[in-house]
Amino acid sequence: MAMSDDEKMKVLEMLGRLDKDERDLVLRSIDSFTNWLKNTLSWIYIKIKDAINSLFNFLDDIFG
């Protein structure tokens, strides 16, 4: 299922609350990102778990 714009903004907001080193660790791999999302925004993770690669690539374009 696709994410709404509000959900994308929530992920960006939560990543923005991390300092750069923490964010780099979260975005280091899809596994670390998935674990962070499960623990931080589990309701979004449950909704998009089948499309997590697309979200990770989207974030990598922004922060990578």
Backbone bond lengths (Angstrom), bond angles and torsions (degrees), N, CA, C in turn:
res aa  C-N    CA-C-N  psi(-1)  N-CA   C-N-CA  omega(-1)  CA-C   N-CA-C  phi
1 M - - - 1.448 - - 1.536 108.43 -
2 A 1.296 116.51 140.80 1.463 122.02 -178.72 1.528 110.54 -75.57
3 M 1.323 114.10 151.57 1.459 119.84 176.62 1.515 110.33 -85.69
4 S 1.317 115.37 144.95 1.462 119.57 173.75 1.527 108.71 -77.46
5 D 1.317 116.07 164.78 1.462 120.33 176.67 1.527 110.87 -60.61
6 D 1.333 116.83 -37.17 1.466 120.61 179.06 1.528 111.04 -64.29
7 E 1.319 117.05 -38.85 1.464 120.54 178.43 1.531 111.19 -67.08
8 K 1.318 116.19 -41.83 1.468 119.70 176.65 1.521 110.43 -61.08
9 M 1.317 116.48 -42.85 1.461 120.28 179.38 1.524 111.09 -64.51
10 K 1.317 118.32 -35.60 1.465 121.53 178.10 1.522 110.23 -64.88
11 V 1.329 117.71 -43.09 1.465 120.87 176.79 1.517 109.81 -61.47
12 L 1.322 117.53 -46.71 1.460 121.00 178.83 1.527 111.42 -61.87
13 E 1.318 116.68 -40.07 1.470 121.04 178.48 1.532 110.47 -61.97
14 M 1.318 117.02 -46.42 1.464 120.36 -178.62 1.527 111.08 -67.24
15 L 1.314 117.84 -38.30 1.465 119.96 175.32 1.527 110.29 -65.79
16 G 1.306 117.00 -36.07 1.451 121.44 179.46 1.520 113.35 -66.77
17 R 1.312 117.53 -21.90 1.464 121.70 177.83 1.525 112.29 -76.98
18 L 1.320 116.28 -16.89 1.460 120.63 178.77 1.515 109.96 -81.26
19 D 1.330 116.42 149.40 1.464 116.59 172.06 1.527 108.24 -75.12
20 K 1.303 116.28 167.66 1.474 120.66 -172.56 1.520 112.44 -57.84
21 D 1.321 117.89 -42.46 1.469 120.69 -179.52 1.529 111.76 -63.88
22 E 1.336 116.60 -42.88 1.467 120.00 177.86 1.528 110.83 -63.82
23 R 1.339 115.29 -44.37 1.474 119.73 -179.93 1.523 110.35 -62.29
24 D 1.322 116.95 -41.54 1.467 120.28 178.11 1.523 111.23 -60.10
25 L 1.340 116.94 -39.42 1.467 120.15 177.79 1.527 111.16 -65.69
26 V 1.322 116.19 -42.60 1.477 120.57 179.69 1.519 110.46 -62.14
27 L 1.332 116.32 -40.78 1.464 120.42 -174.86 1.522 113.28 -94.32
28 R 1.312 117.09 9.51 1.466 121.10 -179.43 1.535 111.72 -64.59
29 S 1.317 116.24 -36.77 1.471 119.90 -179.56 1.517 109.09 -149.66
30 I 1.301 114.86 163.87 1.464 118.79 178.83 1.525 110.43 -66.27
31 D 1.331 117.65 -31.48 1.468 120.00 178.40 1.524 111.59 -66.72
32 S 1.328 117.28 -44.35 1.469 119.12 179.50 1.531 110.30 -67.00
33 F 1.327 117.14 -38.25 1.458 119.96 177.20 1.526 110.85 -64.29
34 T 1.321 116.87 -44.40 1.463 120.82 -179.84 1.521 110.86 -60.39
35 N 1.327 117.24 -44.17 1.462 120.49 178.24 1.517 111.48 -62.47
36 W 1.334 116.46 -42.98 1.461 120.02 177.97 1.529 110.70 -61.72
37 L 1.319 117.09 -46.33 1.464 120.48 -179.07 1.524 111.19 -62.67
38 K 1.337 117.42 -42.21 1.468 120.81 177.85 1.518 111.22 -57.70
39 N 1.342 116.33 -41.10 1.463 121.02 -176.01 1.520 113.24 -83.50
40 T 1.310 118.43 -27.85 1.460 121.77 -173.38 1.518 112.65 -97.39
41 L 1.314 116.43 -44.01 1.466 122.06 -177.17 1.533 108.88 -134.49
42 S 1.314 115.15 63.61 1.471 119.29 -173.13 1.524 112.80 -59.55
43 W 1.327 117.49 -32.58 1.462 120.05 -179.78 1.524 111.30 -65.96
44 I 1.323 117.49 -32.62 1.464 120.23 175.14 1.522 109.42 -74.90
45 Y 1.318 117.17 -42.56 1.465 120.73 178.79 1.532 110.45 -55.94
46 I 1.303 117.32 -48.12 1.472 121.04 -178.79 1.534 110.15 -58.73
47 K 1.307 116.23 -40.63 1.463 120.51 -178.44 1.527 112.13 -67.27
48 I 1.342 117.37 -38.06 1.466 119.74 -170.05 1.522 114.44 -114.40
49 K 1.316 118.20 10.29 1.461 119.72 -172.78 1.527 113.21 -53.68
50 D 1.301 118.15 -29.70 1.462 120.19 179.13 1.535 112.80 -78.51
51 A 1.325 116.62 -14.86 1.467 120.60 -178.55 1.530 111.68 -118.54
52 I 1.313 116.79 23.45 1.467 120.40 -174.21 1.527 112.40 -63.46
53 N 1.298 118.55 -29.93 1.468 120.41 178.75 1.525 111.05 -61.49
54 S 1.299 117.62 -39.71 1.467 121.08 179.28 1.519 110.98 -64.28
55 L 1.327 116.72 -42.72 1.459 119.99 178.71 1.518 110.54 -65.53
56 F 1.312 117.68 -43.17 1.458 121.09 179.97 1.529 110.45 -60.18
57 N 1.320 117.55 -43.81 1.468 120.99 178.63 1.530 111.61 -64.33
58 F 1.320 117.13 -38.81 1.462 122.23 176.32 1.531 110.31 -59.52
59 L 1.340 116.75 -46.73 1.465 120.92 -179.60 1.515 111.55 -69.31
60 D 1.313 116.89 -35.90 1.468 120.49 177.96 1.522 110.61 -62.82
61 D 1.322 117.00 -35.10 1.463 120.27 176.47 1.530 111.52 -65.61
62 I 1.322 116.43 -33.62 1.462 120.66 -178.61 1.539 111.10 -80.16
63 F 1.325 116.64 -49.77 1.457 120.95 -171.65 1.518 113.88 -100.47
64 G 1.341 117.00 -16.41 1.449 120.86 -174.19 1.449 112.48 -75.13
